[in-house]
């Protein structure tokens, strides 16, 4: 992989923009940890002009940056078009890198080697994983436009933000409206897990799969646990409130983790989950949703867009995750969508900042949100004509005061590195939904949770 990265970077134009992090007037070179002294003027060049804005624009136009993103396939093509428009307008060269499924592995390798892209997508970890490698961006012109809901996700404890949050991702329960109608289920009436399970019984009676999980792609299994667990452990009015215990390392896994995994085992035993769990991938899951072969998918709004890409005109919507009690609130999980930061050691800060400023333009940010059905994270961006965003806003109206919003479960309540463990634990229960299988899955979660919590505390 290191060799691949080296080849990828060969031939890149490393322009001499030496402004470093925090190029704005309010930035601190001490806080940024970089040298902000002006670059020397080469022989034959003109001395800098008094117009600082013009100088910055000229410097940015001479830059070349590497940008690494998580987009793939059609989404990558659409984002490449946005990048091409920026290049044509600014004169700044952009090398777009998209490792696909290997994104996280590539980024970990690059962090270890100290060789990072000028700009990269933080895929949910701008604070916990990447902030030490990124520039604070509070002085950027788009800072005051950040939606408060998004700010709650990307703001670090020191008050700094390290990314431009173009969009935020909403996770809940996506449903096929035609399947639910055929089963006699009104999605607005699903307020508790008991209501949800009654709906699953009606869908199963049609000969269809109530819940589809593309278990071949681990994120779908982890996402399912990341929905059931907060409904039972951390959401307002939940049956086993343990949010503080999960955060401070005192969570009792046997007493409270067991009911969560048993709930998943019950769904398997009741025939609610697709039998091809281990072989179905994300595309299979999204196609099943769009075609009405299943009732529900526990994932985020981009899955609505992809389901409609695979099955044109399909009728799908989203509801919040049902509560585990009558008095509890249904919940949406809010996380980072498309968020990009600037490497603190970049030699091309001005060019990188110009790129982010371009992406923050309302008309450009809207196009990015439309790529995958994400909700805007900037207040001056309106995409109410987007199907997925409209579906989310419809659910907000339907559920009104019965709504609770929280961060993505593992990012808020687990130590870093638990996502893959969550997926493995769900797979273990699906493969063995017995008491022994549940106990084994709980043990897997507990051991990794304690190890990673101890590791985080020692740093």
N, C-alpha and C positions, 0 to 999 in steps of 0.2 A: 504494500500500500504506500509506504514511504517513497518507493521508486516511482509509483504511478503519480504521486503528488509532485515529485521532482520533475518528471517529464511534463506534467501539466503546466508547471510554472515556468518551464524553459521558454525563453523568448519573450517573456512579458516585458513590457516597457515600464521600467520603474522610474517615473518622472521625479524631478527634484523638488517636489513640494514638501518643505520641511517644517510646516507650521505646527504639526503635532496636534494632540487632543486639545479640546477647549479653545478653539480659535476665536471665540467670541470675546467681547470686551470684558465680560464678567467672569471669565474662566481663570483658573489658578494653575500655573505651571507646576506648583508644588503638589497640588491635589492630583493633577493629571499624571505627574511623574515623567514628564518629557521636557525636552529642551525647546523653548519657544523663541529662541533667538532667531533673528531674520537670517536668511541664507545670503551668502556673499554674492555680489554682483559679478558675473563673469566678464572677462575682457570684451569690449565692444558692445556690451549691453547698455541700455539707458538706465540712469538712476531711477528708483521708484518715484512715481508721481504723488502729488499731494492727495489725489482722490483715492482714498483707501478702498472704496467700493469697486472702483474700476480696476484697481490692482488685483483685488481678490478674484474678480470675475476673469481677468486675464490669466491669473495663475491657475485657476480651476480649469480653464479651457485647455491648458497644456497638459492636463493630468491623464493618468491611465490607472484604472482600478480593477481589482479582482473582486467579484461579488459571488458569494456562495449561497445557494438557496435550496430549499427542499422540494420545489416544484418538479413534477415529472409529466411526461406525455403531453396531452393537450394543454394542461395548465402551464407547463413550461414554455410551450410555443406562444401562448398568449402573453406570458410575462416577458419573453424575449422581444415581442413586438413593442412593449412599453419601453424596454431598455433601448431598442433601436431608435425609438423616437427621441429619447433623452440624448443619445449619442449624436444624432443628427442636429439637435438644437444646440447642444453645449460644446461639441467638439471633443468631449472627454471620452476616451476609449474605455469600454467596459468589457472585461472578459468574464462571462457568466459561467459558473461552475455548478453542476447539479449532480451530485453523487447518487441520487435516488435513495434506495433502501439502505445504502451504506453511509448515509449522511452523518449519523451520530458517531460511527466508528471513525470516519475520516476526520471529523472535528476533534475527537479525543486525541487522535494521533498528532494532529497539527498543534493542538495545545501543548502536548508533551514536547514537541520539537521546537516550540516557539516560533513557528512559521505559519502565521494565520493570514486569511484573506483580509483585504482592506475593509470590506463590509460583509457581514454574514447574517443569516436568518437564525434567530435564537430558539426557535421551535419550542417555546414554553419555558425556557430556562435563562432568561435575560438576567435575573437577579441571582439565583442560587448557584448556577454553574458558570456563567460567562462574565458576570459584572467585573471581576478582577482583571479581565482582559480587554474591557471596553472603555470607551471615553464617556464621561458624563455628558449628557446632552440637554441639560436644563436651560442652556442659553440659546437654544435654537428657536427660530421664528415661529415654528409650529407648536412649541411647548404648551402654550396657553389654550390650544384647541383640543387637547386630549380629553376624551370623555372620562368623567370621574370613575365610572365602572372599570374602564381600562387602566386608569391610574392606580387603582387599588391592586392591580395585578403586577404592574411593571415598576412601581416605585419601591426603591430599596429603603431599608431602615434609616439610612443616613439622609433620606430626602432626595437622593439623586435618581434619575432615570437614565438608562443606558441604551435605550432603543427608541426608534420611531415606531410607535404602534399604529400601523395602518389599519389593522382589523383585529377584532376579538372573536374568538370561537365560542359558540354556545353549544353545550352538550345537553341532551335530554333524551326523550323517547320518540323516535321517528316512526310514523305509522303510514300504512297504505289505507287511505280513506275508503276506497272501494271495497277492500276486504272487510274492514270494520263495519261498513254499512251492510254488507251481505250477511255478516254475523249478528247484526242487530246491536252493535256497540256504538255508543256515542262517545267519542274520545274526550269530550269536555267533562263527562261524568266520572272519568278515571282519576280519583283523588287519593286513593290509598292503594297499598300493595294488594289488599284484599279485593278491591275493585279491579285491579289489573289482572289478578289471577282468575277472576270470574270471566273477564274478557278473553283470556287465553283459552279457557274451557270452551267458549263459544266458537272461537276460531278453529280450535282442534276438531270440533264437531263438524266443521265444513270439510275436513280432510286436508286442511292446510297447516303449515307450521306457525305456531304463535310467535316465537322469537327466533330470529336468524342471527347467528354469530359466525363470521368468517374466521374461524379459529386458526387457519393456516397462517394468517398474518396476526402476529401476537398482539398487536395494538387493539384488535377488536375484542379479544378475550379480556385483556387488562381493562379496557374501557367498560366492559360489562360489570366487572367487580367494582370499578370506580364509580358506578352508578348505584349498585345495590348497597355497598358499604356505607356511603354517606346517608342514604335513606334510613339506615338502621342505627348509625353511630354518631353522626355529626350534624345532620340537618335540624332545623328548629322543630322541636316537638317530637323528635325521634324516640324510638322505643328504648334504646340503650345509649344515652348520651355519654360519649367518651372522647370528645374532641381534645380536651386538655391533656388527657392521659396519652392519647396518640402522639401528641406533640412533645411531651416531656419524658417519654420512654417508660411510662409505668402501666401501659395498657395491658389488661389481663386477657391474653389471647385465648386461653381455654374457655373462660366464662363468656366472653363477648365476641371473640372471633369465630367460635364454633357456630353460633346461630346464623352468622352471615354466610358461611360456606354451606351450612345445611340448607339454607334457603335456595342456593344454586343447585344443590343436589336434589332438592324437592322438584325443582323445575325440570331437571333431567328425568327424574323418575316419573313425573306426570306427563312426559312427552311434549313439553313446551319448546324444547330446543332442537334445532335441526340435527338430524342423525349424521349428516356429513360434516360435522363441526371441524374435524381435523383436516379435511381436504378442501373445504370451501375457503376461498380467498376473499379479499375485499370486493373485487369486481363481482364475484358470484353472489355475495351478500347484497350488494347494491342492486344487482339485476333482479334478484328474488324480491326485494322490496318494491322495485318499480313495477314488476310484472304482477304483483299481488299474490305471489306464492307464499308470502308470510304476512303476519300482521305487524310486527314490531322489530325495530333495530335500535339498540342502545348506543347511539353515537352522536356526532356533532353535525351541524348544519351543512358542511360541505358534502356530506353523504346524500343530502337531498338533491343537490346539483348533479352529482354523478349518477344517481338513480334516474334522473330525468334525461341525462345524456344517453344512458343505455336503453331506457324505455321512454321514448319521446311522448310527452303529454301525460305521463302518469300522474295520478292524483295522490300526492303525499303531503303530510303535515308533520308537526312536532308538538309534543306536550311536555310539561316538566316531569321530572322523576317523581312518581307517587310517594307519599309519606308512608311510614311504617305504622302510624297511629291515626286515629280519627281526628285528634286535635292538632296534629302536626301539619306543616306546610309542605306543599310540593316544591321541588327545587330545580333550578337550572344551574349548571356548572359553567362558569365564565373563565376562559383562559386566553393566553396569547394566541393570536392568529398569525398574520404576516407581520412580524416585528423584526426590524433590522438595526444592527448596531455597527459602530466603527471601532476597529482595532486601535487600542491605545498607543501602539507603536507604529502605526502606519506612517509612511513618508508622504502620503497623498491625502492628508486630512481635508484640505479645501475641496478637492474633487469629490471625495466621499461625502462630505457635508452637502455639496451641491446636488449630489445624486439623491440623498434623503429628502432634501428640500423639494426636489422635483416630484418624488413619490408622494409627498404630503399635499400636493396640490389637489383640491377637491375633485377635479375631473379625472386625475390620474388615480388617486386613492379609490375612487368609485370603481374604476375599471379593475383594480386589484381585488376589491371585495367581490366583484361580479365573477371573477375567475373561479372561485370555489364556494361562493355563497356565504362568506363570512360577514359578520355584522361590523359596520364601521366603528373605528376606535377614535376617530376625530370628529368633533362636533359639527364641522361645516361640510360634512360629506353626507349626502342623502341618496340612499339606494332603495327607497320604498317600492320602486318598480321591480325589484329583484324578487323572484319567487320564494327563495329560502328565507330572506329577511322578512318578507311579508308574512310567511308562515309563523315565524317567531313572534312578530308583533301581534298576530292574531291570537296566539296562545297567551301572550301577556294580557290582552284584553279579556280573554275568556276566564282566566284564572285570577285576575285582579289581585285582591289582597291576600290570596292564598298562595303567595309565591315567596320563595326564599332563594337568594343568590349566594353562591360561594365559589371559591377557586376550584380548579381541577383537584380532585381528591388527593392524589398522591403528592402533588406539588405543595399542598397545604398541610397535610397531616403525616406524611411519611418522610423518612430521610431519603436523600437522593439515591437513585439506583434501584428502586423497587418496581419499576414498571414491568420489566421482564419477569420478575418473580411473581407479580400479580397474574400475569398471563399464564405462567406455569402452574400456579395454584388452581386456576379455573380449569385448565386442561386436565389436571389430575382428578378433579371432581367429576368432570364430564366423562372421563374414561372409567372412573370407579366411584359412582354416586352412593356408595355404601357408607356406613358409619366409619369403617376403617379408612376409606378414601377421604372422607371429610377430615378426620383426625390428622391424616398425613399432610393434607393441604394446609391445615392450620399450623402444623409444625414447621412446614416449609416457610410460611410467611413469618412466623415468630422468629425463627433462627436468623433469617436474613434481615428482618427488621432490627433485631437487637445488635447484630454485627455492624450494620450500616449506621445505626444510631450511635454506637460507641465510636465508630470511625469518625463520624461527623463531629462528635464532642471532643475528640482528641486533636482535631485540626485547629 
